[in-house]
């Protein structure tokens, strides 16, 4: 059994229209929610063996907050496929994870995160910014994951639920 956390980046700012979508930073709410969600994950007790984030600034900052709070900053990788990649490319990324890794986290964007979650579990869940979904995958090796993964949605944590 493998644990997968699917994270939608924290809320981003639209204050600087001259910035490309890729370079938009977190806004005030995003800067508040990212640490709160990182603390929730730390208290939840599942520390990722591997964290892969989209290269977009807002996703990277969200992932950095989580990695730092969980004490695993060295496990953070950036991958452009999570910026606008499709669920199949996300599965391929997971297949390249070492078998010893039990828990992996992917940090990306909508609609990709919701589509990926739905395809893995057969359930649609709304993932607002900074939400974290925990999925159990019935595989012994990450190489065995498929897009129709038969995953079980364990929980979804949303920032508003922490207030």
C-alpha positions in Angstrom: 0.0 0.0 0.0 1.3 3.5 -0.9 0.1 6.9 0.3 -0.3 9.8 -2.1 -1.0 13.4 -1.1 -2.4 15.6 -3.8 -2.1 19.3 -3.0 -3.5 22.3 -4.8 -1.2 25.3 -4.4 -2.2 28.0 -2.0 -4.1 31.1 -3.2 -2.1 33.3 -5.7 -2.0 37.0 -6.3 -3.3 38.7 -9.4 -2.0 42.1 -8.3 0.8 42.3 -10.9 -0.8 41.7 -14.3 2.6 42.1 -16.0 3.7 38.8 -14.4 3.3 35.6 -16.4 0.9 33.0 -14.9 4.0 30.9 -14.1 5.5 33.7 -11.9 2.5 34.7 -9.9 3.3 34.7 -6.1 1.1 33.7 -3.2 -1.3 36.4 -2.0 -2.0 37.3 1.7 -4.5 34.4 2.1 -2.1 32.0 0.4 0.7 33.0 2.7 -1.6 32.4 5.7 -3.1 29.1 4.4 0.1 27.4 3.3 1.7 27.3 6.8 -1.6 26.2 8.3 -1.9 23.3 5.9 1.7 22.4 6.4 1.1 22.3 10.2 -2.1 20.1 9.6 0.0 17.6 7.6 2.7 17.5 10.2 0.2 16.8 12.9 -1.6 14.3 10.7 1.7 12.3 10.9 2.3 11.3 7.3 5.7 12.9 6.3 6.3 12.6 2.5 9.3 10.6 1.4 9.2 12.5 -1.9 7.5 15.9 -2.7 7.2 16.9 -6.3 5.9 20.4 -7.1 5.0 22.3 -10.2 7.6 24.8 -11.2 5.1 27.7 -10.9 6.0 30.1 -8.1 2.8 29.7 -6.2 3.0 25.9 -6.2 6.7 25.9 -5.3 6.1 28.3 -2.4 3.3 26.0 -1.1 5.5 22.9 -1.4 8.5 24.7 0.3 6.3 25.6 3.2 5.2 22.0 3.6 8.7 20.5 3.1 10.2 22.9 5.6 7.5 22.4 8.3 7.8 18.6 7.9 11.7 18.8 8.1 12.1 17.3 4.6 13.3 20.2 2.5 15.9 18.0 0.8 13.1 15.8 -0.6 11.5 18.5 -2.6 11.8 18.3 -6.4 10.4 20.6 -9.1 8.8 19.2 -12.2 7.2 21.3 -15.0 4.9 18.4 -15.9 2.8 19.3 -12.8 2.2 22.8 -14.2 -0.3 21.9 -16.9 0.4 18.2 -17.4 -2.4 15.7 -17.7 -3.2 12.9 -15.3 -1.3 10.4 -17.4 1.9 12.4 -17.1 1.4 12.6 -13.3 1.1 8.8 -13.2 4.3 8.5 -15.2 6.0 10.8 -12.8 4.9 8.6 -9.9 6.1 5.4 -11.7 9.6 6.8 -11.4 9.5 6.9 -7.6 11.7 4.5 -5.7 9.8 1.5 -4.3 11.0 2.2 -0.8 9.1 5.5 -0.7 5.8 4.9 1.1 4.4 8.4 0.9 4.6 10.9 -2.0 3.1 14.3 -2.4 2.3 16.1 -5.6 1.7 19.9 -5.6 -0.1 21.3 -8.7 -3.0 23.2 -10.1 -6.6 22.9 -11.1 -8.2 21.5 -13.1 -5.3 18.9 -13.0 -5.4 18.1 -9.3 -9.2 17.5 -9.3 -9.1 15.5 -12.5 -6.2 13.4 -11.2 -7.9 12.7 -7.9 -11.1 11.7 -9.6 -9.4 9.3 -12.0 -7.4 7.7 -9.2 -10.3 7.2 -6.9 -13.5 7.4 -9.0 -14.7 10.2 -6.7 -15.0 13.9 -7.5 -13.9 16.2 -4.7 -13.6 20.0 -4.9 -10.1 21.0 -4.0 -10.0 24.8 -3.3 -6.6 26.4 -3.1 -4.3 24.9 -0.4 -6.5 21.7 -0.1 -4.8 18.4 0.6 -6.2 15.0 -0.5 -4.9 11.8 1.0 -5.2 8.7 -1.3 -4.3 5.1 -0.4 -3.1 3.2 -3.5 -3.3 -0.6 -3.6 0.2 -1.1 -5.0 3.4 -2.5 -3.6 5.6 -0.6 -6.1 5.0 2.9 -7.6 5.8 1.2 -11.0 2.4 -0.6 -10.7 0.2 2.5 -10.5 -2.3 3.2 -13.2 -4.6 6.1 -14.0 -7.5 3.8 -13.0 -5.6 3.2 -9.8 -8.4 1.9 -7.6 -7.2 4.4 -5.0 -9.2 5.0 -1.9 -9.8 8.6 -0.8 -8.9 8.7 2.9 -9.5 12.4 3.6 -9.6 15.8 2.1 -8.5 18.8 4.3 -9.4 22.3 3.2 -8.1 25.5 4.8 -11.6 26.7 5.8 -12.1 23.6 7.8 -9.2 24.6 10.1 -10.7 27.8 11.2 
